[in-house]
């Protein structure tokens, strides 16, 4: 079987959740004997044409030169190339800049689309952009042979709005088993004596309200922010706003999964402010990495975490948790979430669900 993965910046992962999934799933498919292509931006630092048996096709991506419009051109270049290669299946990860080219997708290929989160609700977008994203969502639904939702909430939304029946397949994670406290030295923190978050620095991830709570809390614990703070205006704004708060430490982006897992493992409280996505990758990774989680209260997070987390709606909710919670008192939350990852969300289970869906649809 010949399978293509579109919609990511490329592999190996240097960017985010879809890239991580594309890396893990493509390697899984190769291990099962399938021919796999992952499309990659020419801006990606990995320039080889293969990655552990996965073929990498590099396409022109002018985002650095012209901004967001470059993503549309990159997706167009990938789709045009896919027309020449006779794929059995194209798996699209997301739709925001690709669905406008849906009429160019190869007609003889089965198109599966992971619909991601409610992109049009992201507060970073102006109203005209949000309207466009709603239109793009509609195009993706109509032009895909099958839809995948990585959250029960997203599945229910798509079913209610478009009268379709998406397949629910969550994101995956691993249970982290090799903690190494020596990794903390670089970050000048001690085991279980700091709090943290990992996220893209976007308004809908509630980072500002979290950092406001840190600045008003009585806790003296350092607070680490893992994410590219110089990648957008909001990130630069946050760094300026909290530059005098010595407890808040902007670390930047980290893509070494071992470093990230160790930081999560040895944190006291891991805050997760995502509010508009589906099953967020960093949340599952935190669950599998011994993290005690304080999450934004919404249906997406609550479906995954259940009763095994703290939740916040306001800055004061966060402040109270920062001032009062010690991880050692809530290890049952931690252990219950590790069990969920092991039994429901581990990568072999998730990869197998995707492969079974694909095999079922090409019969």
C-alpha positions as CSV (number, residue, x, y, z in Angstrom):
1,X,0.0,0.0,0.0
2,X,1.3,3.5,-0.9
3,X,0.4,6.2,1.6
4,X,1.1,9.9,1.7
5,X,0.9,12.2,4.7
6,X,0.2,15.9,4.0
7,X,-0.4,18.9,6.2
8,X,2.8,19.0,8.3
9,X,6.0,21.0,8.2
10,X,7.8,17.6,7.9
11,X,9.7,15.0,9.8
12,X,11.5,14.4,12.0
13,X,9.5,16.6,14.3
14,X,10.7,20.1,14.9
15,X,7.4,21.8,15.2
16,X,4.4,20.3,17.0
17,X,1.8,17.7,17.5
18,X,0.9,16.8,13.9
19,X,4.6,16.5,13.0
20,X,5.1,14.2,16.0
21,X,2.2,12.0,14.9
22,X,3.4,12.0,11.3
23,X,6.9,10.8,12.4
24,X,5.6,8.0,14.7
25,X,2.8,6.8,12.3
26,X,5.0,6.9,9.2
27,X,7.7,4.8,10.9
28,X,5.0,2.4,12.1
29,X,3.7,2.0,8.6
30,X,7.1,1.3,7.2
31,X,7.6,-1.3,9.9
32,X,4.4,-3.0,8.6
33,X,5.8,-3.1,5.0
34,X,4.0,-0.2,3.5
35,X,5.4,2.5,1.2
36,X,5.1,5.9,2.9
37,X,5.8,9.4,1.8
38,X,5.7,12.5,4.1
39,X,5.7,15.9,2.5
40,X,8.1,18.4,4.0
41,X,8.7,22.1,3.9
42,X,11.9,23.1,2.2
43,X,12.5,25.2,5.4
44,X,12.8,22.0,7.5
45,X,16.3,21.5,8.8
46,X,16.3,17.8,7.8
47,X,17.3,17.8,4.1
48,X,17.7,14.1,3.3
49,X,15.2,12.3,1.0
50,X,14.6,9.4,3.4
51,X,14.1,9.1,7.1
52,X,14.4,5.6,8.6
53,X,12.7,4.1,5.5
54,X,10.1,6.9,5.0
55,X,10.4,8.9,1.7
56,X,10.6,12.6,2.3
57,X,9.4,14.9,-0.5
58,X,10.6,18.5,0.0
59,X,8.4,21.2,-1.5
60,X,8.8,24.9,-1.8
61,X,7.4,26.8,1.2
62,X,7.6,30.6,1.0
63,X,6.2,31.3,4.5
64,X,9.4,32.9,5.7
65,X,9.3,35.3,2.8
66,X,5.6,36.2,2.6
67,X,4.1,35.0,5.9
68,X,0.9,33.0,6.4
69,X,0.0,33.0,2.7
70,X,3.1,30.8,2.2
71,X,1.4,27.9,3.9
72,X,-1.3,28.0,1.1
73,X,1.4,27.8,-1.6
74,X,3.2,25.1,0.3
75,X,0.0,23.0,0.5
76,X,-0.7,23.6,-3.2
77,X,2.8,22.4,-4.1
78,X,2.3,19.2,-2.1
79,X,-1.1,18.5,-3.6
80,X,0.1,19.1,-7.2
81,X,3.0,16.7,-6.6
82,X,0.6,14.1,-5.1
83,X,-1.3,13.9,-8.4
84,X,1.7,12.4,-10.1
85,X,2.4,9.5,-7.6
86,X,-0.7,7.2,-7.6
87,X,-1.1,7.0,-3.8
88,X,-3.7,4.6,-2.5
89,X,-4.4,6.9,0.5
90,X,-3.6,10.5,1.3
91,X,-3.9,11.3,5.0
92,X,-4.3,15.0,5.5
93,X,-3.4,16.4,9.0
94,X,-5.5,19.5,9.3
95,X,-7.3,21.6,6.6
96,X,-6.8,25.3,7.3
97,X,-4.6,26.1,4.3
98,X,-5.2,23.0,2.1
99,X,-9.0,22.7,1.7
100,X,-9.2,25.5,-0.8
101,X,-7.2,23.3,-3.2
102,X,-9.5,20.2,-2.6
103,X,-10.5,20.1,-6.2
104,X,-6.9,19.4,-7.2
105,X,-6.6,16.3,-5.0
106,X,-6.2,13.1,-7.0
107,X,-9.6,11.6,-7.8
108,X,-8.5,8.0,-7.6
109,X,-7.0,8.3,-4.1
110,X,-8.9,7.9,-0.9
111,X,-8.7,11.1,1.1
112,X,-8.7,10.9,5.0
113,X,-8.6,14.1,6.9
114,X,-7.9,14.6,10.6
115,X,-10.0,17.7,11.3
116,X,-7.8,19.0,14.2
117,X,-9.6,21.4,16.6
118,X,-12.0,24.3,16.2
119,X,-9.5,26.5,14.3
120,X,-12.1,29.2,13.6
121,X,-12.5,29.8,17.4
122,X,-8.8,30.7,17.9
123,X,-8.8,34.2,19.3
124,X,-5.6,35.2,17.5
125,X,-7.6,35.4,14.3
126,X,-9.5,38.5,13.2
127,X,-13.2,38.0,12.3
128,X,-12.6,37.8,8.5
129,X,-10.0,35.0,9.1
130,X,-12.3,33.2,11.4
131,X,-15.0,33.3,8.7
132,X,-12.6,31.9,6.2
133,X,-11.6,29.1,8.5
134,X,-15.3,28.1,9.0
135,X,-15.5,28.0,5.2
136,X,-12.3,26.0,4.9
137,X,-13.7,23.6,7.5
138,X,-16.8,23.1,5.4
139,X,-14.8,22.4,2.3
140,X,-12.7,19.8,4.1
141,X,-15.8,18.0,5.3
142,X,-17.3,17.9,1.9
143,X,-14.1,17.0,0.0
144,X,-12.8,14.2,2.2
145,X,-13.8,10.6,1.8
146,X,-13.5,10.0,5.5
147,X,-13.0,12.3,8.6
148,X,-11.1,11.6,11.7
149,X,-11.6,13.4,15.0
150,X,-9.0,13.1,17.8
151,X,-11.5,14.2,20.4
152,X,-15.1,13.1,21.3
153,X,-16.0,16.8,21.5
154,X,-14.8,17.4,17.9
155,X,-16.6,14.3,16.7
156,X,-19.9,15.4,18.3
157,X,-19.4,18.9,16.9
158,X,-18.8,17.7,13.3
159,X,-21.8,15.3,13.5
160,X,-24.1,18.0,14.8
161,X,-23.0,20.7,12.3
162,X,-22.5,18.6,9.1
163,X,-24.5,15.4,9.7
164,X,-21.4,13.3,9.2
165,X,-20.0,10.4,11.2
166,X,-16.3,11.0,11.8
167,X,-14.0,8.2,13.2
168,X,-12.7,8.9,16.7
169,X,-9.0,8.2,17.0
170,X,-7.2,10.0,19.8
171,X,-3.6,11.3,19.8
172,X,-0.9,9.1,21.3
173,X,1.8,9.2,23.9
174,X,4.3,7.0,25.6
175,X,4.8,6.3,29.3
176,X,8.1,7.8,30.3
177,X,10.3,5.4,32.2
178,X,13.8,6.8,32.4
179,X,13.9,10.0,34.5
180,X,17.3,11.7,34.9
181,X,17.4,14.6,37.4
182,X,20.8,15.7,35.9
183,X,18.9,17.2,33.0
184,X,17.4,19.8,35.3
185,X,20.8,21.5,36.0
186,X,20.7,23.4,32.7
187,X,17.4,25.0,33.7
188,X,18.5,25.8,37.3
189,X,15.6,24.1,38.9
190,X,15.3,21.3,41.5
191,X,13.1,18.2,41.4
192,X,9.5,19.0,42.3
193,X,10.3,22.6,43.2
194,X,9.1,24.3,40.0
195,X,5.9,24.6,37.9
196,X,5.6,24.8,34.2
197,X,3.7,24.8,30.9
198,X,4.4,23.7,27.4
199,X,2.5,25.4,24.6
200,X,2.5,27.6,21.6
201,X,2.3,31.1,22.9
202,X,-1.2,31.9,21.6
203,X,-4.1,33.7,23.4
204,X,-6.4,30.8,23.4
205,X,-3.9,28.7,25.4
206,X,-4.6,31.0,28.4
207,X,-1.0,31.6,29.0
208,X,-1.4,35.2,30.0
209,X,-3.9,34.4,32.7
210,X,-1.6,31.6,34.0
211,X,1.3,34.0,34.2
212,X,-0.8,36.6,35.9
213,X,-1.6,34.0,38.5
214,X,2.1,33.2,38.9
215,X,2.9,36.9,39.4
216,X,0.2,37.3,42.1
217,X,0.9,34.0,43.9
218,X,2.7,33.5,47.1
219,X,4.7,30.6,45.8
220,X,8.4,31.2,45.3
221,X,8.7,28.3,42.9
222,X,10.2,29.0,39.4
223,X,7.7,28.8,36.6
224,X,9.1,27.5,33.2
225,X,7.4,28.4,29.9
226,X,8.4,26.0,27.1
227,X,7.5,27.5,23.7
228,X,8.9,29.8,21.0
229,X,8.3,33.1,22.7
230,X,9.9,35.1,19.8
231,X,7.8,33.4,17.1
232,X,4.9,35.9,17.2
233,X,3.7,39.2,18.6
234,X,1.8,37.6,21.5
235,X,4.9,35.7,22.7
236,X,7.0,38.9,22.6
237,X,4.3,40.8,24.4
238,X,4.2,38.2,27.2
239,X,8.0,38.3,27.6
240,X,7.9,42.1,27.9
241,X,4.9,42.1,30.3
242,X,6.6,39.7,32.7
243,X,10.2,40.6,32.3
244,X,10.5,41.8,35.9
245,X,9.0,38.7,37.3
246,X,12.0,36.6,38.3
247,X,10.0,33.5,38.9
248,X,8.8,33.3,35.3
249,X,11.5,31.9,33.0
250,X,10.9,31.9,29.2
251,X,12.9,28.9,28.0
252,X,12.0,28.8,24.3
253,X,11.1,25.9,22.1
254,X,12.4,22.4,23.1
255,X,12.0,19.4,20.7
256,X,14.1,16.8,22.5
257,X,11.4,14.5,23.8
258,X,13.7,13.2,26.5
259,X,14.3,16.7,27.9
260,X,10.6,17.5,27.8
261,X,9.7,14.3,29.5
262,X,12.2,14.9,32.3
263,X,11.0,18.5,32.8
264,X,7.4,17.2,33.1
265,X,8.4,14.3,35.3
266,X,10.1,16.5,37.9
267,X,7.6,19.4,37.9
268,X,5.4,20.0,40.8
269,X,2.4,21.3,38.9
270,X,2.0,21.2,35.1
271,X,-0.5,23.8,33.7
272,X,-2.4,23.1,30.5
273,X,-4.4,26.1,29.2
274,X,-5.5,24.8,25.8
275,X,-9.1,25.6,25.2
276,X,-10.1,25.1,21.6
277,X,-8.3,22.0,20.4
278,X,-9.1,18.4,20.4
279,X,-7.0,15.8,22.2
280,X,-3.9,17.9,22.7
281,X,-0.6,16.1,22.3
282,X,1.2,17.9,25.1
283,X,-1.6,16.9,27.5
284,X,-1.2,13.2,26.8
285,X,2.5,13.4,26.9
286,X,2.3,15.2,30.3
287,X,-0.1,12.4,31.6
288,X,2.5,9.8,30.5
289,X,5.4,11.7,32.1
290,X,4.4,11.7,35.8
291,X,2.9,15.2,35.7
292,X,0.3,16.5,38.1
293,X,-2.0,18.6,35.9
294,X,-3.9,21.8,36.3
295,X,-6.0,22.2,33.1
296,X,-8.4,24.8,31.7
297,X,-11.9,23.6,32.4
298,X,-13.5,22.5,29.0
299,X,-15.0,19.4,27.5
300,X,-11.9,18.5,25.6
301,X,-9.6,18.4,28.6
302,X,-12.2,16.9,30.9
303,X,-13.0,14.0,28.6
304,X,-9.3,12.9,28.8
305,X,-8.4,13.8,32.4
306,X,-11.7,13.1,34.1
307,X,-11.4,13.4,37.9
308,X,-7.6,13.0,37.9
309,X,-6.7,16.7,37.5
310,X,-7.3,20.2,38.9
311,X,-9.2,22.6,36.7
312,X,-9.3,26.4,36.4
313,X,-11.7,29.0,35.0
314,X,-10.2,32.1,36.5
315,X,-6.8,33.5,37.5
316,X,-7.7,33.0,41.1
317,X,-8.3,29.3,40.6
318,X,-4.8,29.0,39.3
319,X,-3.3,31.2,42.1
320,X,-5.0,29.0,44.8
321,X,-3.5,25.9,43.2
322,X,0.0,27.4,42.9
323,X,-0.1,28.4,46.5
324,X,-1.4,25.2,48.0
325,X,-0.8,22.1,45.9
326,X,2.1,19.7,46.5
327,X,2.5,16.9,44.0
328,X,3.3,14.4,46.7
329,X,-0.2,14.6,48.0
330,X,-1.9,13.7,44.7
331,X,0.1,10.8,43.4
332,X,-3.1,8.9,42.8
333,X,-4.0,11.5,40.1
334,X,-0.6,11.0,38.5
335,X,-0.8,7.2,38.6
336,X,-4.3,7.1,37.2
337,X,-3.3,9.3,34.2
338,X,-0.3,7.1,33.5
339,X,-2.6,4.1,33.5
340,X,-4.9,5.9,30.9
341,X,-1.9,6.4,28.6
342,X,-0.8,2.8,29.0
343,X,-4.2,1.3,28.3
344,X,-5.9,3.8,26.0
345,X,-3.5,6.3,24.4
346,X,-0.2,4.6,23.8
347,X,1.3,4.9,20.3
348,X,1.0,1.3,19.3
349,X,-2.8,1.4,20.0
350,X,-3.3,4.7,18.2
351,X,-1.1,3.7,15.2
352,X,-3.0,0.4,14.9
353,X,-6.3,2.2,14.9
354,X,-5.2,4.4,12.0
355,X,-3.9,1.5,10.0
356,X,-7.0,-0.6,10.5
357,X,-9.1,2.3,9.3
358,X,-7.0,2.8,6.2
359,X,-7.0,-0.9,5.4
360,X,-10.8,-1.1,5.9
361,X,-11.3,1.9,3.5
362,X,-9.2,0.6,0.6
363,X,-11.0,-2.8,0.4
